[in-house]
Amino acid sequence: MKRYGLWLLSAGLILSACSNDKEKTAADSPIKEEQKKEEKQDVILINTDAINLEVSEESLLSLPPGTLMEDLTYEKDIEAIEVIPETDPELLREMTPKLEELTKEAKDTESIKKGLLSLLASPHYKDIIEKSNAYQPDFEEPYLPDPTKSEPGEEEKKAAEQAIILLDASSSMLLQADGKVKMDIAKSAVKSFAQTIGQSSDVSLVVYGHKGSEADADKEISCSGVEEVYPMGKYSKKEFHVAVDSFESKGWTPLAGAIQKAAEMSSGYDGSTTIYIVSDGAETCDGDPVEASKNLVKNNSSNTVNIIGFDVDGKAEDQLKAVAEAGKGEYFKADSPDDLKDTIQYEWLPSAGDLAWAFTMAPSPWEMMDEYEIGEVYPRQLFTAGRREAHRMLDAVTIMGDKGWITDEQRSELREWGYERSGQMKDLYMKLYEKNRTTAETESDEIRQRVDVWVEKMKALKKERGDIW
């Protein structure tokens, strides 16, 4: 009997424990479900404390990309808007359940605004603003030669009727000088130089070393690659720049072949021709540039060959000096970008006509218009991305309102905020654009001032020498 009683007592205790466990589990279920629900809701607003609703450079630079915007490319975000941006239907479907979660989680309208940005903010604001702030106008540096830098006692010379610029584009010009590619430095200097000599001489540009490669297999094609890329004629800034930018450094150095090309060209010209060679090395195509230079001036005693040795070694310099001497010209040594700029100098005073047209060396109204357009590119992209974002959020407000997830008052306030944000984006676009315009105008004014100072200095020198022309 005792054993039976103990068995009943044990069974009762076991049943009681099981019953208590079930009741405890049942009681705990709503709590766990609520916790899971809260954890799920926290996904949207968890990082919104860092979101600033203000529209400014600072706020947009730090604004996290919308979590639903990962597939939005830069190109699509800045694509021109014809009338009203249309939100991708797939994005509308994807955002709908997120918007329901947001409205359940958000405690007020401000939280909804931040939640919308956390979902739909453009991922490209930082990139666009940084590009806009990096804007620098690309005005050509005016070439303002200073005859007072000539050595004392040098005979004043008259400008040649034709000028041929021979530019070395061999592979060695891909090396750097003072942290910049030598070819880029030389191209910039030649552009400025041609603008100045083009005021009083017809100009031609011949390039060599730009064919093939420095490999032995390409030696023949490279050494025969001497090309007139700007035909002899009146200087045209736009066309000359296109010619200078039409080739790259690649191969060997057919210096003799280039001089022979200049000799052939000059044989058909009336009057004198001055050859200007910009090179960083000696002949590598088995030619004889010294002999070629002698032959060039033999055909016309008024022709000359001037050479600028840019960052050359001793052996190359010896050859280039000999070429200049044989061509009855001069050799200039340029070891740095500044040297190159300074050594490409006129050895005669500019004419009265040159000075009268010197104002063209400052940016023209057309160049300013071009720069204004360039300076507007990224600010306008910002405005476009902002408009797209605003309309995504307006579509989101429509969904939440139609579903009854927000009140009519909230719907009205959020729509007004969307339009207001788009307007603020336009204001920021104008601010960034005006900043870039001011940058362009400041640099243009500085260039114009330098040109004006140079003109007055040249006029004073001409008056001092009794040169009225």
KOLFI-516479 format. One record per residue (C-alpha): z, x, y; residue in one letter; chain; residue number from 1. Coordinates in steps of 0.05 Angstrom, whole numbers. Example, Ala and Ser with C-alpha at 12.3 -4.5 7.8 and 13.67 -1.06 7.14 Angstrom:
REM residues 2
<<156, 246, -90>, "A", "A", 1> <<143, 273, -21>, "S", "A", 2> 
//
This chain:
REM residues 469
<<0, 0, 0>, "M", "A", 1> <<16, 57, 47>, "K", "A", 2> <<-50, 90, 33>, "R", "A", 3> <<-86, 25, 48>, "Y", "A", 4> <<-49, 18, 114>, "G", "A", 5> <<-66, 89, 135>, "L", "A", 6> <<-139, 76, 119>, "W", "A", 7> <<-140, 14, 163>, "L", "A", 8> <<-107, 52, 219>, "L", "A", 9> <<-158, 109, 214>, "S", "A", 10> <<-216, 61, 213>, "A", "A", 11> <<-189, 25, 273>, "G", "A", 12> <<-182, 89, 312>, "L", "A", 13> <<-254, 111, 295>, "I", "A", 14> <<-282, 43, 315>, "L", "A", 15> <<-242, 44, 379>, "S", "A", 16> <<-268, 114, 396>, "A", "A", 17> <<-340, 93, 382>, "C", "A", 18> <<-332, 31, 424>, "S", "A", 19> <<-302, 72, 482>, "N", "A", 20> <<-360, 122, 477>, "D", "A", 21> <<-411, 66, 482>, "K", "A", 22> <<-375, 35, 540>, "E", "A", 23> <<-371, 103, 575>, "K", "A", 24> <<-444, 117, 562>, "T", "A", 25> <<-463, 48, 588>, "A", "A", 26> <<-420, 59, 649>, "A", "A", 27> <<-449, 129, 662>, "D", "A", 28> <<-522, 105, 656>, "S", "A", 29> <<-529, 74, 726>, "P", "A", 30> <<-498, 137, 756>, "I", "A", 31> <<-546, 184, 720>, "K", "A", 32> <<-605, 140, 736>, "E", "A", 33> <<-584, 140, 809>, "E", "A", 34> <<-578, 216, 808>, "Q", "A", 35> <<-647, 223, 778>, "K", "A", 36> <<-674, 176, 830>, "K", "A", 37> <<-643, 215, 886>, "E", "A", 38> <<-669, 281, 858>, "E", "A", 39> <<-739, 251, 854>, "K", "A", 40> <<-735, 225, 925>, "Q", "A", 41> <<-711, 292, 952>, "D", "A", 42> <<-778, 323, 936>, "V", "A", 43> <<-812, 296, 999>, "I", "A", 44> <<-759, 306, 1053>, "L", "A", 45> <<-725, 367, 1024>, "I", "A", 46> <<-759, 416, 1072>, "N", "A", 47> <<-769, 371, 1133>, "T", "A", 48> <<-711, 401, 1172>, "D", "A", 49> <<-758, 459, 1189>, "A", "A", 50> <<-812, 412, 1216>, "I", "A", 51> <<-817, 408, 1292>, "N", "A", 52> <<-852, 344, 1317>, "L", "A", 53> <<-871, 378, 1382>, "E", "A", 54> <<-944, 399, 1391>, "V", "A", 55> <<-946, 471, 1416>, "S", "A", 56> <<-971, 539, 1394>, "E", "A", 57> <<-902, 557, 1368>, "E", "A", 58> <<-890, 493, 1329>, "S", "A", 59> <<-959, 493, 1297>, "L", "A", 60> <<-954, 567, 1278>, "L", "A", 61> <<-891, 551, 1238>, "S", "A", 62> <<-912, 483, 1211>, "L", "A", 63> <<-915, 484, 1134>, "P", "A", 64> <<-981, 459, 1105>, "P", "A", 65> <<-979, 388, 1078>, "G", "A", 66> <<-964, 385, 1004>, "T", "A", 67> <<-1024, 340, 992>, "L", "A", 68> <<-1071, 385, 1032>, "M", "A", 69> <<-1079, 443, 983>, "E", "A", 70> <<-1153, 425, 969>, "D", "A", 71> <<-1172, 418, 1042>, "L", "A", 72> <<-1218, 477, 1059>, "T", "A", 73> <<-1221, 510, 1127>, "Y", "A", 74> <<-1294, 491, 1134>, "E", "A", 75> <<-1281, 418, 1119>, "K", "A", 76> <<-1221, 415, 1165>, "D", "A", 77> <<-1261, 440, 1225>, "I", "A", 78> <<-1325, 402, 1210>, "E", "A", 79> <<-1351, 367, 1272>, "A", "A", 80> <<-1330, 294, 1278>, "I", "A", 81> <<-1385, 246, 1298>, "E", "A", 82> <<-1343, 184, 1314>, "V", "A", 83> <<-1278, 173, 1274>, "I", "A", 84> <<-1254, 218, 1217>, "P", "A", 85> <<-1254, 185, 1149>, "E", "A", 86> <<-1198, 201, 1100>, "T", "A", 87> <<-1220, 219, 1030>, "D", "A", 88> <<-1210, 158, 984>, "P", "A", 89> <<-1180, 202, 930>, "E", "A", 90> <<-1128, 227, 980>, "L", "A", 91> <<-1112, 155, 999>, "L", "A", 92> <<-1098, 139, 925>, "R", "A", 93> <<-1057, 202, 917>, "E", "A", 94> <<-1015, 191, 978>, "M", "A", 95> <<-997, 118, 965>, "T", "A", 96> <<-940, 129, 914>, "P", "A", 97> <<-915, 187, 957>, "K", "A", 98> <<-911, 141, 1017>, "L", "A", 99> <<-871, 90, 977>, "E", "A", 100> <<-821, 145, 958>, "E", "A", 101> <<-819, 168, 1031>, "L", "A", 102> <<-802, 99, 1059>, "T", "A", 103> <<-747, 90, 1008>, "K", "A", 104> <<-717, 157, 1024>, "E", "A", 105> <<-726, 160, 1100>, "A", "A", 106> <<-666, 135, 1140>, "K", "A", 107> <<-704, 126, 1206>, "D", "A", 108> <<-773, 130, 1238>, "T", "A", 109> <<-764, 203, 1257>, "E", "A", 110> <<-754, 219, 1184>, "S", "A", 111> <<-818, 182, 1167>, "I", "A", 112> <<-856, 223, 1219>, "K", "A", 113> <<-830, 288, 1189>, "K", "A", 114> <<-845, 263, 1120>, "G", "A", 115> <<-917, 246, 1139>, "L", "A", 116> <<-926, 317, 1166>, "L", "A", 117> <<-896, 347, 1104>, "S", "A", 118> <<-949, 310, 1063>, "L", "A", 119> <<-1010, 311, 1109>, "L", "A", 120> <<-1005, 369, 1159>, "A", "A", 121> <<-1066, 413, 1165>, "S", "A", 122> <<-1058, 479, 1128>, "P", "A", 123> <<-1102, 517, 1178>, "H", "A", 124> <<-1066, 515, 1244>, "Y", "A", 125> <<-1037, 585, 1239>, "K", "A", 126> <<-1104, 616, 1222>, "D", "A", 127> <<-1140, 579, 1279>, "I", "A", 128> <<-1088, 595, 1332>, "I", "A", 129> <<-1084, 669, 1313>, "E", "A", 130> <<-1160, 674, 1317>, "K", "A", 131> <<-1160, 640, 1385>, "S", "A", 132> <<-1106, 686, 1412>, "N", "A", 133> <<-1145, 747, 1387>, "A", "A", 134> <<-1205, 730, 1431>, "Y", "A", 135> <<-1234, 787, 1471>, "Q", "A", 136> <<-1299, 780, 1511>, "P", "A", 137> <<-1357, 823, 1486>, "D", "A", 138> <<-1387, 845, 1552>, "F", "A", 139> <<-1430, 907, 1551>, "E", "A", 140> <<-1396, 967, 1582>, "E", "A", 141> <<-1437, 985, 1645>, "P", "A", 142> <<-1468, 1054, 1645>, "Y", "A", 143> <<-1448, 1084, 1712>, "L", "A", 144> <<-1471, 1157, 1711>, "P", "A", 145> <<-1440, 1205, 1760>, "D", "A", 146> <<-1486, 1260, 1784>, "P", "A", 147> <<-1426, 1296, 1815>, "T", "A", 148> <<-1408, 1317, 1743>, "K", "A", 149> <<-1469, 1362, 1740>, "S", "A", 150> <<-1457, 1436, 1741>, "E", "A", 151> <<-1459, 1466, 1812>, "P", "A", 152> <<-1527, 1494, 1830>, "G", "A", 153> <<-1566, 1451, 1781>, "E", "A", 154> <<-1634, 1431, 1807>, "E", "A", 155> <<-1640, 1357, 1822>, "E", "A", 156> <<-1691, 1324, 1777>, "K", "A", 157> <<-1735, 1264, 1783>, "K", "A", 158> <<-1733, 1209, 1731>, "A", "A", 159> <<-1789, 1213, 1679>, "A", "A", 160> <<-1839, 1157, 1676>, "E", "A", 161> <<-1825, 1146, 1602>, "Q", "A", 162> <<-1762, 1158, 1562>, "A", "A", 163> <<-1759, 1161, 1486>, "I", "A", 164> <<-1690, 1157, 1454>, "I", "A", 165> <<-1686, 1186, 1383>, "L", "A", 166> <<-1624, 1162, 1347>, "L", "A", 167> <<-1599, 1195, 1284>, "D", "A", 168> <<-1580, 1142, 1232>, "A", "A", 169> <<-1569, 1189, 1173>, "S", "A", 170> <<-1511, 1178, 1125>, "S", "A", 171> <<-1466, 1227, 1162>, "S", "A", 172> <<-1463, 1178, 1220>, "M", "A", 173> <<-1421, 1133, 1174>, "L", "A", 174> <<-1364, 1183, 1182>, "L", "A", 175> <<-1310, 1170, 1234>, "Q", "A", 176> <<-1293, 1203, 1301>, "A", "A", 177> <<-1226, 1185, 1332>, "D", "A", 178> <<-1218, 1128, 1282>, "G", "A", 179> <<-1285, 1095, 1296>, "K", "A", 180> <<-1351, 1098, 1257>, "V", "A", 181> <<-1397, 1148, 1293>, "K", "A", 182> <<-1457, 1102, 1286>, "M", "A", 183> <<-1421, 1046, 1322>, "D", "A", 184> <<-1401, 1094, 1378>, "I", "A", 185> <<-1472, 1121, 1385>, "A", "A", 186> <<-1502, 1051, 1386>, "K", "A", 187> <<-1456, 1029, 1441>, "S", "A", 188> <<-1471, 1091, 1483>, "A", "A", 189> <<-1546, 1084, 1473>, "V", "A", 190> <<-1544, 1011, 1495>, "K", "A", 191> <<-1510, 1030, 1560>, "S", "A", 192> <<-1555, 1090, 1571>, "F", "A", 193> <<-1619, 1051, 1561>, "A", "A", 194> <<-1597, 998, 1611>, "Q", "A", 195> <<-1591, 1051, 1665>, "T", "A", 196> <<-1653, 1093, 1651>, "I", "A", 197> <<-1692, 1029, 1641>, "G", "A", 198> <<-1685, 1016, 1716>, "Q", "A", 199> <<-1733, 1072, 1732>, "S", "A", 200> <<-1769, 1089, 1666>, "S", "A", 201> <<-1804, 1053, 1610>, "D", "A", 202> <<-1761, 1060, 1548>, "V", "A", 203> <<-1772, 1067, 1473>, "S", "A", 204> <<-1722, 1073, 1416>, "L", "A", 205> <<-1740, 1112, 1353>, "V", "A", 206> <<-1692, 1114, 1295>, "V", "A", 207> <<-1692, 1162, 1236>, "Y", "A", 208> <<-1649, 1170, 1173>, "G", "A", 209> <<-1641, 1095, 1164>, "H", "A", 210> <<-1685, 1088, 1101>, "K", "A", 211> <<-1665, 1098, 1028>, "G", "A", 212> <<-1599, 1134, 1016>, "S", "A", 213> <<-1570, 1204, 1015>, "E", "A", 214> <<-1586, 1210, 940>, "A", "A", 215> <<-1637, 1262, 918>, "D", "A", 216> <<-1679, 1206, 888>, "A", "A", 217> <<-1687, 1175, 956>, "D", "A", 218> <<-1702, 1239, 995>, "K", "A", 219> <<-1777, 1226, 1001>, "E", "A", 220> <<-1770, 1155, 1027>, "I", "A", 221> <<-1713, 1173, 1073>, "S", "A", 222> <<-1748, 1235, 1102>, "C", "A", 223> <<-1810, 1194, 1117>, "S", "A", 224> <<-1770, 1139, 1149>, "G", "A", 225> <<-1781, 1149, 1223>, "V", "A", 226> <<-1790, 1083, 1260>, "E", "A", 227> <<-1800, 1059, 1331>, "E", "A", 228> <<-1756, 998, 1334>, "V", "A", 229> <<-1763, 984, 1408>, "Y", "A", 230> <<-1836, 995, 1431>, "P", "A", 231> <<-1847, 1034, 1495>, "M", "A", 232> <<-1844, 987, 1554>, "G", "A", 233> <<-1801, 954, 1606>, "K", "A", 234> <<-1727, 950, 1588>, "Y", "A", 235> <<-1703, 882, 1564>, "S", "A", 236> <<-1629, 880, 1550>, "K", "A", 237> <<-1631, 825, 1497>, "K", "A", 238> <<-1690, 854, 1459>, "E", "A", 239> <<-1663, 925, 1463>, "F", "A", 240> <<-1596, 904, 1435>, "H", "A", 241> <<-1630, 868, 1377>, "V", "A", 242> <<-1668, 931, 1362>, "A", "A", 243> <<-1606, 975, 1363>, "V", "A", 244> <<-1569, 927, 1316>, "D", "A", 245> <<-1628, 922, 1268>, "S", "A", 246> <<-1612, 983, 1226>, "F", "A", 247> <<-1554, 1019, 1192>, "E", "A", 248> <<-1539, 1091, 1174>, "S", "A", 249> <<-1563, 1109, 1104>, "K", "A", 250> <<-1601, 1172, 1087>, "G", "A", 251> <<-1626, 1242, 1103>, "W", "A", 252> <<-1640, 1275, 1171>, "T", "A", 253> <<-1715, 1282, 1187>, "P", "A", 254> <<-1703, 1311, 1256>, "L", "A", 255> <<-1770, 1348, 1258>, "A", "A", 256> <<-1807, 1285, 1235>, "G", "A", 257> <<-1774, 1245, 1291>, "A", "A", 258> <<-1794, 1296, 1344>, "I", "A", 259> <<-1865, 1296, 1316>, "Q", "A", 260> <<-1865, 1220, 1322>, "K", "A", 261> <<-1844, 1226, 1395>, "A", "A", 262> <<-1900, 1278, 1407>, "A", "A", 263> <<-1952, 1231, 1378>, "E", "A", 264> <<-1927, 1174, 1421>, "M", "A", 265> <<-1923, 1215, 1486>, "S", "A", 266> <<-1993, 1242, 1477>, "S", "A", 267> <<-2020, 1174, 1496>, "G", "A", 268> <<-1977, 1166, 1558>, "Y", "A", 269> <<-1993, 1183, 1630>, "D", "A", 270> <<-1942, 1225, 1667>, "G", "A", 271> <<-1880, 1258, 1641>, "S", "A", 272> <<-1838, 1237, 1581>, "T", "A", 273> <<-1765, 1256, 1569>, "T", "A", 274> <<-1738, 1256, 1498>, "I", "A", 275> <<-1664, 1242, 1488>, "Y", "A", 276> <<-1639, 1258, 1418>, "I", "A", 277> <<-1570, 1234, 1396>, "V", "A", 278> <<-1552, 1269, 1330>, "S", "A", 279> <<-1492, 1292, 1291>, "D", "A", 280> <<-1526, 1342, 1245>, "G", "A", 281> <<-1583, 1390, 1230>, "A", "A", 282> <<-1650, 1379, 1195>, "E", "A", 283> <<-1642, 1363, 1121>, "T", "A", 284> <<-1715, 1344, 1104>, "C", "A", 285> <<-1743, 1415, 1103>, "D", "A", 286> <<-1778, 1407, 1170>, "G", "A", 287> <<-1778, 1454, 1229>, "D", "A", 288> <<-1749, 1416, 1289>, "P", "A", 289> <<-1753, 1478, 1335>, "V", "A", 290> <<-1828, 1485, 1323>, "E", "A", 291> <<-1837, 1410, 1331>, "A", "A", 292> <<-1801, 1413, 1398>, "S", "A", 293> <<-1845, 1470, 1422>, "K", "A", 294> <<-1908, 1431, 1404>, "N", "A", 295> <<-1884, 1370, 1441>, "L", "A", 296> <<-1878, 1406, 1508>, "V", "A", 297> <<-1941, 1447, 1494>, "K", "A", 298> <<-1981, 1383, 1497>, "N", "A", 299> <<-1951, 1364, 1565>, "N", "A", 300> <<-1912, 1416, 1604>, "S", "A", 301> <<-1874, 1362, 1642>, "S", "A", 302> <<-1844, 1335, 1577>, "N", "A", 303> <<-1772, 1355, 1560>, "T", "A", 304> <<-1727, 1348, 1500>, "V", "A", 305> <<-1653, 1337, 1513>, "N", "A", 306> <<-1602, 1335, 1456>, "I", "A", 307> <<-1532, 1308, 1451>, "I", "A", 308> <<-1496, 1339, 1391>, "G", "A", 309> <<-1443, 1288, 1372>, "F", "A", 310> <<-1385, 1316, 1332>, "D", "A", 311> <<-1427, 1371, 1300>, "V", "A", 312> <<-1407, 1435, 1263>, "D", "A", 313> <<-1425, 1505, 1286>, "G", "A", 314> <<-1488, 1513, 1243>, "K", "A", 315> <<-1517, 1446, 1264>, "A", "A", 316> <<-1500, 1460, 1336>, "E", "A", 317> <<-1539, 1526, 1335>, "D", "A", 318> <<-1601, 1490, 1310>, "Q", "A", 319> <<-1595, 1433, 1360>, "L", "A", 320> <<-1587, 1482, 1417>, "K", "A", 321> <<-1650, 1518, 1395>, "A", "A", 322> <<-1688, 1452, 1392>, "V", "A", 323> <<-1667, 1434, 1463>, "A", "A", 324> <<-1686, 1504, 1488>, "E", "A", 325> <<-1754, 1500, 1455>, "A", "A", 326> <<-1765, 1433, 1488>, "G", "A", 327> <<-1747, 1460, 1557>, "K", "A", 328> <<-1688, 1412, 1559>, "G", "A", 329> <<-1613, 1416, 1554>, "E", "A", 330> <<-1562, 1412, 1499>, "Y", "A", 331> <<-1498, 1372, 1511>, "F", "A", 332> <<-1437, 1378, 1466>, "K", "A", 333> <<-1398, 1314, 1452>, "A", "A", 334> <<-1337, 1321, 1406>, "D", "A", 335> <<-1308, 1252, 1419>, "S", "A", 336> <<-1330, 1182, 1438>, "P", "A", 337> <<-1310, 1195, 1510>, "D", "A", 338> <<-1350, 1260, 1510>, "D", "A", 339> <<-1411, 1223, 1485>, "L", "A", 340> <<-1405, 1172, 1540>, "K", "A", 341> <<-1395, 1225, 1593>, "D", "A", 342> <<-1450, 1272, 1571>, "T", "A", 343> <<-1506, 1220, 1571>, "I", "A", 344> <<-1515, 1227, 1646>, "Q", "A", 345> <<-1571, 1220, 1695>, "Y", "A", 346> <<-1585, 1286, 1729>, "E", "A", 347> <<-1616, 1251, 1789>, "W", "A", 348> <<-1588, 1201, 1838>, "L", "A", 349> <<-1606, 1128, 1826>, "P", "A", 350> <<-1660, 1101, 1871>, "S", "A", 351> <<-1648, 1050, 1925>, "A", "A", 352> <<-1681, 1000, 1878>, "G", "A", 353> <<-1633, 1019, 1823>, "D", "A", 354> <<-1574, 1006, 1869>, "L", "A", 355> <<-1603, 940, 1893>, "A", "A", 356> <<-1606, 916, 1821>, "W", "A", 357> <<-1540, 947, 1800>, "A", "A", 358> <<-1506, 880, 1803>, "F", "A", 359> <<-1543, 863, 1738>, "T", "A", 360> <<-1498, 912, 1702>, "M", "A", 361> <<-1440, 863, 1712>, "A", "A", 362> <<-1438, 801, 1669>, "P", "A", 363> <<-1489, 749, 1692>, "S", "A", 364> <<-1476, 674, 1698>, "P", "A", 365> <<-1513, 665, 1632>, "W", "A", 366> <<-1470, 717, 1597>, "E", "A", 367> <<-1408, 682, 1625>, "M", "A", 368> <<-1432, 616, 1597>, "M", "A", 369> <<-1442, 648, 1529>, "D", "A", 370> <<-1372, 678, 1532>, "E", "A", 371> <<-1342, 611, 1552>, "Y", "A", 372> <<-1374, 580, 1491>, "E", "A", 373> <<-1347, 635, 1446>, "I", "A", 374> <<-1278, 629, 1476>, "G", "A", 375> <<-1279, 554, 1462>, "E", "A", 376> <<-1296, 559, 1388>, "V", "A", 377> <<-1225, 565, 1359>, "Y", "A", 378> <<-1190, 519, 1410>, "P", "A", 379> <<-1240, 465, 1393>, "R", "A", 380> <<-1229, 477, 1319>, "Q", "A", 381> <<-1155, 465, 1331>, "L", "A", 382> <<-1170, 399, 1365>, "F", "A", 383> <<-1216, 378, 1308>, "T", "A", 384> <<-1164, 394, 1255>, "A", "A", 385> <<-1112, 358, 1296>, "G", "A", 386> <<-1155, 295, 1301>, "R", "A", 387> <<-1166, 295, 1226>, "R", "A", 388> <<-1092, 302, 1214>, "E", "A", 389> <<-1075, 246, 1262>, "A", "A", 390> <<-1123, 198, 1229>, "H", "A", 391> <<-1096, 215, 1160>, "R", "A", 392> <<-1027, 195, 1185>, "M", "A", 393> <<-1054, 131, 1217>, "L", "A", 394> <<-1085, 113, 1150>, "D", "A", 395> <<-1018, 127, 1118>, "A", "A", 396> <<-983, 81, 1168>, "V", "A", 397> <<-1033, 26, 1152>, "T", "A", 398> <<-1018, 32, 1078>, "I", "A", 399> <<-942, 30, 1089>, "M", "A", 400> <<-949, -30, 1136>, "G", "A", 401> <<-995, -69, 1091>, "D", "A", 402> <<-949, -57, 1031>, "K", "A", 403> <<-889, -80, 1071>, "G", "A", 404> <<-853, -14, 1064>, "W", "A", 405> <<-841, -8, 1138>, "I", "A", 406> <<-825, -60, 1192>, "T", "A", 407> <<-876, -83, 1244>, "D", "A", 408> <<-836, -47, 1296>, "E", "A", 409> <<-839, 18, 1256>, "Q", "A", 410> <<-913, 8, 1244>, "R", "A", 411> <<-926, 1, 1319>, "S", "A", 412> <<-883, 62, 1336>, "E", "A", 413> <<-916, 106, 1284>, "L", "A", 414> <<-987, 87, 1305>, "R", "A", 415> <<-970, 102, 1377>, "E", "A", 416> <<-942, 169, 1355>, "W", "A", 417> <<-1006, 185, 1317>, "G", "A", 418> <<-1050, 172, 1378>, "Y", "A", 419> <<-1002, 210, 1422>, "E", "A", 420> <<-1003, 270, 1376>, "R", "A", 421> <<-1079, 271, 1377>, "S", "A", 422> <<-1076, 270, 1453>, "G", "A", 423> <<-1027, 328, 1453>, "Q", "A", 424> <<-1074, 367, 1408>, "M", "A", 425> <<-1128, 357, 1460>, "K", "A", 426> <<-1081, 383, 1514>, "D", "A", 427> <<-1066, 445, 1472>, "L", "A", 428> <<-1140, 456, 1460>, "Y", "A", 429> <<-1152, 456, 1535>, "M", "A", 430> <<-1094, 504, 1546>, "K", "A", 431> <<-1120, 554, 1496>, "L", "A", 432> <<-1191, 547, 1522>, "Y", "A", 433> <<-1170, 559, 1594>, "E", "A", 434> <<-1131, 621, 1572>, "K", "A", 435> <<-1194, 649, 1539>, "N", "A", 436> <<-1236, 632, 1600>, "R", "A", 437> <<-1187, 668, 1644>, "T", "A", 438> <<-1190, 729, 1598>, "T", "A", 439> <<-1266, 730, 1604>, "A", "A", 440> <<-1266, 721, 1679>, "E", "A", 441> <<-1213, 776, 1689>, "T", "A", 442> <<-1254, 826, 1650>, "E", "A", 443> <<-1318, 805, 1685>, "S", "A", 444> <<-1286, 815, 1753>, "D", "A", 445> <<-1260, 883, 1732>, "E", "A", 446> <<-1330, 905, 1710>, "I", "A", 447> <<-1361, 878, 1774>, "R", "A", 448> <<-1310, 916, 1816>, "Q", "A", 449> <<-1326, 981, 1780>, "R", "A", 450> <<-1401, 970, 1791>, "V", "A", 451> <<-1389, 957, 1865>, "D", "A", 452> <<-1348, 1020, 1873>, "V", "A", 453> <<-1402, 1060, 1837>, "W", "A", 454> <<-1456, 1032, 1882>, "V", "A", 455> <<-1418, 1051, 1945>, "E", "A", 456> <<-1407, 1121, 1918>, "K", "A", 457> <<-1481, 1130, 1901>, "M", "A", 458> <<-1501, 1104, 1970>, "K", "A", 459> <<-1455, 1155, 2003>, "A", "A", 460> <<-1484, 1212, 1961>, "L", "A", 461> <<-1555, 1191, 1978>, "K", "A", 462> <<-1538, 1189, 2051>, "K", "A", 463> <<-1505, 1257, 2047>, "E", "A", 464> <<-1568, 1286, 2016>, "R", "A", 465> <<-1615, 1250, 2063>, "G", "A", 466> <<-1646, 1211, 2005>, "D", "A", 467> <<-1663, 1142, 2032>, "I", "A", 468> <<-1702, 1121, 1971>, "W", "A", 469> 
//
